[in-house]
Amino acid sequence: MKKLLSIFIVTAIAFAFSANSASAQKIYKVKYESQADVKVYIVKYESQCDLKVYHVNYESQAKKDGKWFNVKYESQADKKVYYVDYESQADLKIYYVDYESQAGWKNNSKSHLMK
């Protein structure tokens, strides 16, 4: 019984840590820069980006870095983003990929922006 309890506690702790370290991927596009958590610029080439993004169809798929789901309401979002016109204005440079498996960080130093 003690062994079973120990396994349960270790599993619960591991789950708690993994849940806290999960990146925010539910996105809401705001109208004004001042409302944003992150200012985003879409680059033309993958080599220029910090994050490769793939838009998923269902909220439940938006658990991995770079898999974004656009929510309908601001209150549902993990992060509010504003798309800027110039690269120099951006906190984060993204590149849209064609396949879900391609999504993820190219520049891990920016990962704190989406946590």
PyMOL commands that set and color helices and strands:
alter all, ss='L'
color gray80, all
select helices_A, chain A and resi 2-21+33-35+46-48+59-61+74-76+87-89+100-102+108-114
alter helices_A, ss='H'
color red, helices_A
select strands_A, chain A and resi 26-29+38-42+51-55+67-70+79-83+92-96+104-105
alter strands_A, ss='S'
color yellow, strands_A
deselect
rebuild
show_as cartoon
